Amino acid sequence: MPKRGKEKNTVNKAKHTKLMNQKINKVKLEKQRNKERLKAIIKKSNEEKKRES
């Protein structure tokens, strides 16, 4: 006989998925910010090199 009531662990699975998505989005955002920061640093150093020469 099937169990009655709500399905097992659906609430926990939904919470886990939500938390994992938050973590993945956070990592993506950090990588994107890091790339932008490095691009800005490289651009600034290239401009300084052009000014010196």
N, CA, C and O of each residue as an XYZ file, in Angstrom:
212
protein
N       0.828     -1.181      0.000
C       0.000      0.000      0.000
C       0.880      1.255      0.000
O       1.870      1.322      0.728
N       0.515      2.247     -0.818
C       1.282      3.490     -0.802
C       1.046      4.269      0.483
O       0.008      4.146      1.133
N       2.034      5.066      0.822
C       1.920      5.889      2.030
C       0.910      6.996      1.820
O       0.713      7.475      0.703
N       0.282      7.392      2.893
C      -0.652      8.511      2.825
C       0.053      9.776      3.302
O       1.049      9.707      4.022
N      -0.469     10.924      2.899
C       0.134     12.186      3.301
C       1.071     12.712      2.236
O       1.069     12.243      1.098
N       1.881     13.704      2.624
C       2.769     14.295      1.627
C       3.950     13.379      1.337
O       4.290     12.498      2.127
N       4.562     13.614      0.185
C       5.677     12.781     -0.233
C       6.875     13.001      0.684
O       7.027     14.058      1.295
N       7.703     11.997      0.761
C       8.861     12.038      1.641
C       9.911     13.026      1.115
O      10.278     12.997     -0.060
N      10.377     13.883      1.998
C      11.515     14.780      1.741
C      11.312     15.822      0.645
O      12.296     16.430      0.224
N      10.118     16.059      0.169
C       9.978     17.068     -0.894
C      10.318     18.453     -0.373
O      10.875     19.265     -1.112
N       9.999     18.742      0.874
C      10.305     20.057      1.441
C      11.809     20.219      1.578
O      12.360     21.263      1.231
N      12.474     19.188      2.083
C      13.925     19.271      2.254
C      14.635     19.375      0.911
O      15.619     20.102      0.779
N      14.136     18.646     -0.084
C      14.756     18.708     -1.403
C      14.603     20.098     -2.002
O      15.530     20.613     -2.627
N      13.433     20.707     -1.814
C      13.212     22.058     -2.340
C      14.138     23.052     -1.654
O      14.708     23.922     -2.312
N      14.294     22.933     -0.349
C      15.195     23.837      0.384
C      16.627     23.642     -0.085
O      17.363     24.610     -0.280
N      17.018     22.390     -0.264
C      18.380     22.092     -0.695
C      18.647     22.686     -2.075
O      19.695     23.287     -2.310
N      17.694     22.513     -2.978
C      17.841     23.061     -4.325
C      17.963     24.573     -4.277
O      18.796     25.158     -4.970
N      17.138     25.200     -3.466
C      17.174     26.661     -3.340
C      18.533     27.122     -2.820
O      19.113     28.073     -3.344
N      19.036     26.449     -1.791
C      20.324     26.833     -1.213
C      21.468     26.594     -2.190
O      22.391     27.402     -2.287
N      21.400     25.481     -2.910
C      22.458     25.191     -3.878
C      22.443     26.215     -5.011
O      23.502     26.633     -5.480
N      21.256     26.619     -5.453
C      21.172     27.644     -6.493
C      21.734     28.966     -6.004
O      22.398     29.673     -6.763
N      21.480     29.314     -4.744
C      22.041     30.540     -4.177
C      23.562     30.470     -4.174
O      24.238     31.444     -4.506
N      24.092     29.318     -3.798
C      25.543     29.138     -3.737
C      26.156     29.252     -5.134
O      27.173     29.918     -5.324
N      25.526     28.595     -6.105
C      26.037     28.634     -7.482
C      26.007     30.059     -8.021
O      26.966     30.506     -8.651
N      24.909     30.775     -7.775
C      24.804     32.156     -8.242
C      25.848     33.042     -7.578
O      26.408     33.933     -8.217
N      26.112     32.802     -6.301
C      27.114     33.592     -5.580
C      28.494     33.384     -6.200
O      29.242     34.342     -6.396
N      28.828     32.133     -6.508
C      30.130     31.834     -7.098
C      30.247     32.475     -8.475
O      31.286     33.044     -8.811
N      29.175     32.385     -9.280
C      29.197     33.012    -10.608
C      29.408     34.515    -10.499
O      30.192     35.096    -11.249
N      28.702     35.141     -9.559
C      28.815     36.582     -9.384
C      30.224     36.973     -8.949
O      30.771     37.965     -9.431
N      30.817     36.191     -8.034
C      32.183     36.479     -7.590
C      33.164     36.350     -8.743
O      34.061     37.182     -8.879
N      33.014     35.321     -9.580
C      33.899     35.145    -10.729
C      33.767     36.317    -11.692
O      34.764     36.827    -12.203
N      32.526     36.741    -11.935
C      32.288     37.854    -12.846
C      32.911     39.136    -12.307
O      33.561     39.870    -13.052
N      32.719     39.410    -11.019
C      33.312     40.610    -10.420
C      34.830     40.563    -10.493
O      35.476     41.576    -10.760
N      35.399     39.383    -10.254
C      36.849     39.235    -10.297
C      37.372     39.507    -11.704
O      38.388     40.182    -11.870
N      36.671     38.975    -12.731
C      37.084     39.230    -14.107
C      37.037     40.716    -14.422
O      37.964     41.257    -15.024
N      35.955     41.380    -14.014
C      35.826     42.813    -14.277
C      36.924     43.598    -13.573
O      37.482     44.539    -14.137
N      37.232     43.207    -12.335
C      38.277     43.900    -11.586
C      39.633     43.728    -12.267
O      40.399     44.685    -12.384
N      39.927     42.506    -12.714
C      41.197     42.261    -13.390
C      41.283     43.012    -14.712
O      42.336     43.544    -15.062
N      40.164     43.055    -15.451
C      40.160     43.816    -16.707
C      40.452     45.284    -16.451
O      41.192     45.916    -17.203
N      39.868     45.827    -15.385
C      40.093     47.238    -15.058
C      41.562     47.477    -14.697
O      42.151     48.480    -15.101
N      42.141     46.561    -13.945
C      43.549     46.698    -13.568
C      44.442     46.640    -14.800
O      45.370     47.437    -14.934
N      44.164     45.700    -15.699
C      44.968     45.559    -16.919
C      44.834     46.805    -17.791
O      45.820     47.308    -18.331
N      43.612     47.290    -17.919
C      43.376     48.490    -18.719
C      44.132     49.684    -18.148
O      44.732     50.463    -18.890
N      44.100     49.821    -16.837
C      44.793     50.929    -16.180
C      46.300     50.827    -16.398
O      46.958     51.830    -16.678
N      46.853     49.607    -16.269
C      48.296     49.452    -16.440
C      48.691     49.712    -17.891
O      49.751     50.283    -18.146
N      47.860     49.304    -18.840
C      48.157     49.567    -20.248
C      48.145     51.059    -20.538
O      48.976     51.552    -21.300
N      47.214     51.774    -19.938
C      47.163     53.223    -20.131
C      48.412     53.890    -19.552
O      48.957     54.821    -20.145
N      48.861     53.409    -18.392
C      50.081     53.964    -17.790
C      51.300     53.698    -18.667
O      52.179     54.553    -18.782
N      51.360     52.520    -19.285
C      52.475     52.197    -20.165
C      52.470     53.123    -21.386
O      53.526     53.570    -21.834
N      51.270     53.409    -21.924
C      51.182     54.289    -23.081
C      51.629     55.708    -22.732
O      52.282     56.379    -23.532
N      51.270     56.155    -21.529
C      51.667     57.502    -21.098
C      53.188     57.614    -20.949
O      53.780     58.635    -21.297
N      53.808     56.557    -20.431
C      55.263     56.583    -20.218
C      56.027     56.582    -21.524
O      57.075     57.218    -21.636
N      55.507     55.869    -22.517
C      56.258     55.787    -23.770
C      55.888     56.850    -24.760
O      56.447     56.894    -25.856
